[in-house]
Amino acid sequence: MRRARRRGLAHEAADRVREAILEGRVPPGSALREVELAASLEVSRGSVREGLAILEREGLVRSEWHRGTRVIELTTDDVNEVYAVRAALERLATTLAARRMTPERTAELHTLVDAMEQALCVDADGPTLLALDLAFHDRIYDTAANSRLTTSWRGLRSQVHLFQAARTRLDRERYRSTVVAEHRALIRHLSGGATDVLAQAAEEHVDSARRALLDVLPGVAPTEGAPG
């Protein structure tokens, strides 16, 4: 992983370790040792310790007595919990955002989906598509304009990013085949005025991602009703 640009900064260390985790260079379940990280990043062990604490608050790593700090595993329970919380947040975010949608905000969402479509045309990698996917949802939370809701989303976002990154690596073609159409449909629902339909669509969008990931996780039986 790239060394930290500025010595002694916990946030910089957290950024570099987070980047390595989300890119798959440090796999789920991997041990994160302070001494090794400090040498690699060229920062103090104290900065590494503080950086890992930041990542633990984000849910990306776990610290246990006698086991040290490890990247979280992608277990069935973890996937179900994260996506259940995300579905609840998305229901609220989309319904609040729908009340504040303007032609300009709708155009911003279309621009992001246009970029997804263009990325598919040039066969862009999974991280490029996923960054646009997450940016789309960030815009919905921005439009919802509820600071506590946004804080909740930010607290979960890194875990969502990790799980969705695993999905794009393990099930690349299915993700690529659905990402544009699903987000176009969300824009239509956001502009449609039917709050109950929108909330249901937002929840299904998240749950379909959950099922798709569970279908391709090693050692997990296929989920019932997963998209084909």
C-alpha positions as CSV (number, residue, x, y, z in Angstrom):
1,M,0.0,0.0,0.0
2,R,1.1,3.6,-0.6
3,R,3.0,5.2,2.3
4,A,1.3,8.0,4.2
5,R,2.1,11.4,2.8
6,R,2.3,13.1,6.1
7,R,3.9,11.6,9.2
8,G,2.0,11.3,12.4
9,L,-1.5,11.8,11.0
10,A,-4.0,9.1,12.0
11,H,-6.5,10.1,9.3
12,E,-3.9,9.7,6.6
13,A,-3.0,6.3,7.9
14,A,-6.7,5.3,8.1
15,D,-7.1,6.5,4.5
16,R,-4.3,4.4,3.2
17,V,-5.4,1.2,5.0
18,R,-9.0,1.8,4.0
19,E,-7.9,2.2,0.4
20,A,-6.0,-1.1,0.5
21,I,-9.0,-2.9,2.1
22,L,-11.6,-1.6,-0.3
23,E,-9.4,-2.4,-3.3
24,G,-9.0,-6.0,-2.1
25,R,-5.3,-5.8,-1.5
26,V,-5.9,-6.6,2.2
27,P,-8.6,-9.3,2.1
28,P,-11.4,-9.8,4.6
29,G,-10.1,-11.5,7.8
30,S,-6.6,-10.3,7.4
31,A,-4.6,-9.3,10.5
32,L,-3.5,-5.7,10.7
33,R,-0.3,-5.5,12.7
34,E,0.7,-2.1,14.0
35,V,4.5,-2.6,13.6
36,E,4.2,-3.7,10.0
37,L,1.8,-1.0,9.1
38,A,3.9,1.7,10.7
39,A,6.9,0.6,8.7
40,S,5.0,0.4,5.5
41,L,3.2,3.7,5.9
42,E,6.2,5.4,7.5
43,V,4.2,6.8,10.4
44,S,4.4,6.2,14.1
45,R,2.7,3.2,15.8
46,G,0.5,5.7,17.7
47,S,-0.8,7.1,14.4
48,V,-1.5,3.6,13.1
49,R,-3.3,2.7,16.3
50,E,-5.5,5.9,16.0
51,G,-6.1,5.2,12.3
52,L,-7.2,1.6,13.0
53,A,-9.6,3.1,15.7
54,I,-11.1,5.2,13.0
55,L,-11.6,2.2,10.7
56,E,-13.1,0.3,13.6
57,R,-15.7,3.0,14.1
58,E,-16.5,2.7,10.4
59,G,-17.0,-1.1,10.9
60,L,-14.2,-2.1,8.5
61,V,-12.0,-3.7,11.2
62,R,-12.5,-5.4,14.5
63,S,-10.2,-5.5,17.5
64,E,-10.3,-8.5,19.8
65,W,-8.3,-9.3,23.0
66,H,-5.4,-11.6,22.2
67,R,-6.2,-11.6,18.4
68,G,-5.4,-8.0,17.6
69,T,-7.1,-6.1,14.8
70,R,-8.5,-7.8,11.7
71,V,-10.4,-6.8,8.6
72,I,-14.0,-7.8,9.0
73,E,-15.2,-11.1,7.4
74,L,-17.9,-11.2,4.7
75,T,-20.2,-13.6,6.6
76,T,-23.9,-14.2,5.9
77,D,-24.8,-12.5,9.2
78,D,-22.7,-9.4,8.5
79,V,-24.1,-9.1,5.0
80,N,-27.7,-9.4,6.2
81,E,-27.2,-6.9,9.0
82,V,-25.5,-4.3,6.8
83,Y,-28.0,-4.5,4.0
84,A,-31.0,-4.5,6.4
85,V,-29.7,-1.2,7.9
86,R,-28.9,0.2,4.5
87,A,-32.4,-0.6,3.2
88,A,-34.0,1.3,6.1
89,L,-31.8,4.3,5.5
90,E,-32.5,4.2,1.7
91,R,-36.2,4.2,2.3
92,L,-36.0,7.3,4.4
93,A,-33.4,9.0,2.2
94,T,-35.3,8.6,-1.1
95,T,-38.7,9.6,0.4
96,L,-37.1,12.8,1.8
97,A,-35.2,13.5,-1.3
98,A,-38.3,13.1,-3.5
99,R,-39.8,16.1,-1.7
100,R,-36.8,18.3,-2.6
101,M,-36.1,17.1,-6.1
102,T,-35.7,19.8,-8.7
103,P,-34.9,19.6,-12.4
104,E,-31.3,20.5,-11.6
105,R,-31.0,17.7,-8.9
106,T,-32.6,15.2,-11.3
107,A,-30.1,16.2,-14.0
108,E,-27.2,15.6,-11.6
109,L,-28.5,12.0,-11.0
110,H,-28.9,11.4,-14.8
111,T,-25.4,12.7,-15.3
112,L,-24.0,10.1,-12.9
113,V,-26.0,7.3,-14.6
114,D,-24.8,8.5,-18.0
115,A,-21.3,8.2,-16.7
116,M,-22.0,4.6,-15.6
117,E,-23.3,3.8,-19.1
118,Q,-20.2,5.4,-20.6
119,A,-18.0,3.4,-18.3
120,L,-19.7,0.2,-19.4
121,C,-19.1,1.1,-23.1
122,V,-15.4,1.4,-22.5
123,D,-15.3,-1.7,-20.3
124,A,-14.2,0.2,-17.2
125,D,-13.2,-1.7,-14.1
126,G,-15.4,-2.5,-11.2
127,P,-14.1,0.2,-8.9
128,T,-14.9,2.9,-11.4
129,L,-18.5,1.8,-11.7
130,L,-18.8,1.3,-8.0
131,A,-17.5,4.8,-7.3
132,L,-20.3,6.2,-9.6
133,D,-22.8,4.0,-7.9
134,L,-21.9,5.3,-4.4
135,A,-21.8,8.9,-5.7
136,F,-25.4,8.5,-6.9
137,H,-26.5,7.5,-3.5
138,D,-24.5,10.2,-1.8
139,R,-26.4,12.7,-3.9
140,I,-29.7,11.3,-2.7
141,Y,-28.6,11.8,0.9
142,D,-27.4,15.3,0.1
143,T,-30.8,16.1,-1.4
144,A,-32.6,14.6,1.5
145,A,-30.9,17.3,3.6
146,N,-31.2,15.5,7.0
147,S,-27.9,15.8,8.8
148,R,-28.5,12.9,11.2
149,L,-29.6,10.6,8.3
150,T,-26.4,11.5,6.4
151,T,-24.3,10.8,9.5
152,S,-25.9,7.4,9.7
153,W,-25.2,6.7,6.1
154,R,-21.5,7.8,6.4
155,G,-21.2,5.5,9.4
156,L,-22.3,2.5,7.2
157,R,-20.8,3.6,3.9
158,S,-17.4,2.0,4.2
159,Q,-19.0,-1.4,5.0
160,V,-21.4,-1.0,2.0
161,H,-18.4,-0.1,-0.2
162,L,-16.5,-3.2,1.0
163,F,-19.4,-5.6,0.4
164,Q,-20.3,-4.0,-3.0
165,A,-16.6,-4.2,-4.0
166,A,-16.7,-7.9,-3.2
167,R,-19.9,-8.3,-5.3
168,T,-18.3,-6.5,-8.3
169,R,-15.3,-8.8,-8.2
170,L,-17.2,-12.1,-7.6
171,D,-20.2,-11.3,-9.9
172,R,-18.9,-8.8,-12.3
173,E,-21.2,-9.5,-15.3
174,R,-24.4,-9.5,-13.4
175,Y,-23.5,-6.2,-11.6
176,R,-22.6,-4.6,-15.0
177,S,-25.9,-5.9,-16.6
178,T,-28.1,-4.3,-13.9
179,V,-26.4,-1.2,-12.6
180,V,-27.6,1.3,-15.2
181,A,-31.2,0.1,-15.4
182,E,-31.7,0.0,-11.6
183,H,-30.5,3.5,-11.1
184,R,-32.5,4.9,-14.0
185,A,-35.6,3.3,-12.4
186,L,-34.8,5.0,-9.1
187,I,-34.7,8.4,-10.8
188,R,-38.1,7.7,-12.4
189,H,-39.5,6.8,-9.0
190,L,-37.9,9.8,-7.4
191,S,-39.8,12.0,-9.9
192,G,-43.0,10.0,-9.9
193,G,-44.6,11.4,-6.7
194,A,-45.8,8.0,-5.3
195,T,-44.0,7.8,-2.0
196,D,-45.0,4.2,-1.2
197,V,-43.8,2.9,-4.6
198,L,-40.6,4.8,-4.2
199,A,-39.9,3.5,-0.7
200,Q,-40.5,-0.1,-1.9
201,A,-38.3,0.4,-5.0
202,A,-35.5,1.8,-2.8
203,E,-35.7,-1.1,-0.4
204,E,-35.8,-3.7,-3.3
205,H,-32.8,-2.1,-4.9
206,V,-30.8,-2.7,-1.7
207,D,-32.2,-6.2,-1.1
208,S,-31.4,-7.3,-4.7
209,A,-27.8,-6.3,-4.0
210,R,-27.8,-8.3,-0.8
211,R,-29.2,-11.4,-2.5
212,A,-26.7,-11.1,-5.4
213,L,-23.8,-10.9,-3.0
214,L,-24.9,-13.9,-0.9
215,D,-25.3,-15.9,-4.1
216,V,-21.6,-15.6,-4.9
217,L,-20.0,-15.6,-1.4
218,P,-18.0,-18.8,-1.0
219,G,-19.7,-21.4,1.2
220,V,-23.1,-19.7,1.1
221,A,-26.1,-21.4,-0.4
222,P,-27.9,-19.4,-3.2
223,T,-30.6,-17.1,-1.8
224,E,-34.2,-17.6,-2.7
225,G,-35.5,-15.1,-5.2
226,A,-32.1,-13.7,-6.2
227,P,-32.1,-11.9,-9.6
228,G,-31.0,-14.1,-12.5
